[in-house]
Structure formats: structure tokens, C-alpha cells
Amino acid sequence: MDTNNLLEVKAALQIGRPAHDVFEAIADPDQMSNYFISKGSARMETGVTVTWRFPEFDFEAPVRVGTVIPDKYISFYWDGENSTTLLVQIHLDETPDASTVVRITEGTMENNEAGLQWLVGNTEGWANFLACLKAWLEYGINLRKGAFDFMKQA
């Protein structure tokens, strides 16, 4: 496979909270249920497999946690298109003003029609995740609540 012809999702956003707060909001399923999932089976810890349930979709996603470095990094694997297992990496970089830049990468997929559809959809998904995380941590608002209700009516 030509690695120069692969697509990778990248998203980033600065959140006005210390890295520890951001890390806990991602690693703790009870906190994550305030802005992203409806339920998680366990805390994200190195080597653990957790299950995420999403409020707007009728399925559970198994997530195999790779490496967790508290307050700095979380990686995990989940299934993508055509049973491809994809690596997601979340880097937390605390700034001097105690805010945190969250950088997410996911990938990779081939640069073809299916890969481009995946790139667009997952880039939208991670941008939504970051916006929801920021709204929750900075303002206590769950942006995701009701946002996808229209999908249930289809």
C-alpha cells in the first residue's frame, strides 16, 4: 500500500481548562456522557476494552484502549469502514495560561471515494466532539442533546 496516498483525519481545538480537567472529561464515561456518549462501560485505561453507546444511534461501539498517559495522551482503536480497525490518538497540550489544546488524529484510509467519504464524515464527527467537549467544560452546556433527533425520524 502506498502510504503517500493515505488519508488521515485531523482536528484540533483549544479549551479553556487545564489538561487534567480535559483528560478526565474524556477518560471518565460519566463525564463523557454529558457531551458525547449516552453511556460508557468503563473508564479509559491502557489495555481495557470499553463499550460506548451513542444517544442518537441504536448501536454500541467497542473501543479498545491502547495507551493512556494521564493528562497528556489517549489512544484507542475502533472499527471503521469494511471492518478496518482505526487508531484514534488524542494529544492534550497544556498552554502557559492553563488552557489545553486538544489534537485528534484518526486513520488511515486509502485515498479513494470510500476514503474521502470517511474523511469528511469523521472530520465532522471529531470537530463536533471537540465543540461539544469545549461547550461542556467551559459553559456546562450539552450541545449534542437533541442535535441528531432528526436522524431518528428518517
N, C-alpha and C positions, 0 to 999 in steps of 0.2 A: 504494500500500500504506500502510495506517495504521500508522505507526511506534510509536504508543502501544499497539498491540495485538501487539507482538512479544515473544518470549521470548528470554532470554539466560542461558546457563549461567554461574554464578559459583561459584568455590571458592577457599578460602584456608587456609593453614596456616603456622605458624611453625616453622622448622627451626633447630636449634642449631648452625649452621655459618655462616661468613662467606659473603657474596654470591658471591665468586669461586668457592668450592667448589661452591655450588649451581648456579651458571651452568655450570661445567664438567661437572657431572653431567647436565645437560640437553643441552648443545651437543655433547658428545662421545659418539658412538654406542657406543664401547667401554664407557664408564661407564654409559650408559643401559641397556645390555644386562644390567646387574647387578640391575635392578629393574623394567624396563618392557617393553622390546622384546627379541627374541632376536637381531636383527641390524639394523644401520642401514648404508646405503650410503655415507654421508659425514657429515662434521661439519656442524652447522647454522651456515651463514654467509649473510649477506644475498644474496638473489637465486639461491641454489642450490636445486635440487630434489633431495630425498633420498627414499629408499625405506625404510620401516620394515616389518620382518617381526615378527609377534607370535607368541610360542611356543604359544599355545593356539588360534590360528585359522589356517586354511590360506589366507591371502591376504597380499598386500603392499599397503601403503598409501603412495601417493605424497604427499609433503609438500613444498609449495612455500614455501620460507622467504621471508618478507617482509623485516622489519628485525631486525637483531641489534645491540644495544648491549651490549658485554661487561660482565658483572656487574650489568646493570640490566634488560634487556628482550629478549625474543624474540617475534616474531610469525611465524605461518605460516598457510597455507591448506591445507585438505584437504576431500575430498568428504564431504558429508553425505547425507541422505535425498534421493531424487529428483534426484540429480546436482547438488544445490546445493553451491556452494563456500562453506565456512565459515571465518571468520577466528578463529584462536586467538591470544590475547595472554597472555604470561606476564611479569608485573612482579616484580622482585626488589627488595625494600626492606630494606636492612641496618639493623639496630637498633643503639643505642649499645653493647649487650653483645655485638656481633659475631654475633648470630644473624640470620636472614633471614626476612622474611615473604614468602611466595610467593603471589601473587594471579593466578588464571587466569580469563579470560573467554572464552567461545566463543559465537558466534551470528551471526546471529539466525534464528529460525524463527517462523512465524505461530502465533498462539495458537488452535490447533485440536487435535483428537485426535492427529494425527500429530506436531504440535509438542510437545504435552505428553509423549508417549512419548519423543521425542528429548530433551527437557529432563530427564526423570527418568533415562534411560539415560546420558546424557553427564555429568550432575552426579555420578552414581555413579562413572562412569569417571574423572573428574578428581579426585574425593575419594580413589579408590583410588590413582591416580598419586601424589598428594601423600603419602598414608600410606606408600606403598612407597618414595618418594624419602626421606622422613624416616627410615624404618627402615634404609635402606641407608647414608645419610650419617652418621647418629648411632650406629648399632649394627652395621653390616656385615651386616645380615640382608636376604635377598631374600624379601619377603613374597609375591611373585607366584608363586614357584616352586611348582608343583603346585596352586595355588589354583583353577585353572579346568580341571583334568583331567576333572572330571565332565562338562564340555561336550563332550569328545571322545567320550564313551561314548554319547551320545544317538543 
